[in-house]
Amino acid sequence: MVFYSKNEKKLNITELVSSAYYKDRLKVGYITNNVIQILTIIKKISLTKSKLRIKIINLRKKRIKYLNQSLNKTYKEITNIIKS
C-alpha cells in the first residue's frame, strides 16, 4: 500500500497519531508526500509484495476480532436474540 500524505507534519501533531490506523501504516506499506516518489515505491512494492502481503494478513488477524467468522457470528447473535 502507498499512503500519500501531503501534510504528514501536520498529522503528527493531531490526535490521529495515537490511532491504530496511523501507527500501522508503515507496517503494511510506504508513506510518501512526493508524487514523483510514488513510482519508485510501486517498484519497491512489486519486489517485496509477498512480505507485505504476510504483514497485512497478520495485521488483519490482530485488528479484526471476527475475521472470516462474520456469518457464524451473525447466526449466533440472531439465535441469541430469538432465544431472549
Secondary structure, 3 states (H helix, E strand, C coil): CEEECCCHHHHCCCHHHHCHHHHHHHHHCEEECCCCHHHHHHHHHHHHHHHHHHHHHHHHHHHCCCCCCHHHHHHHHHHHHHHC
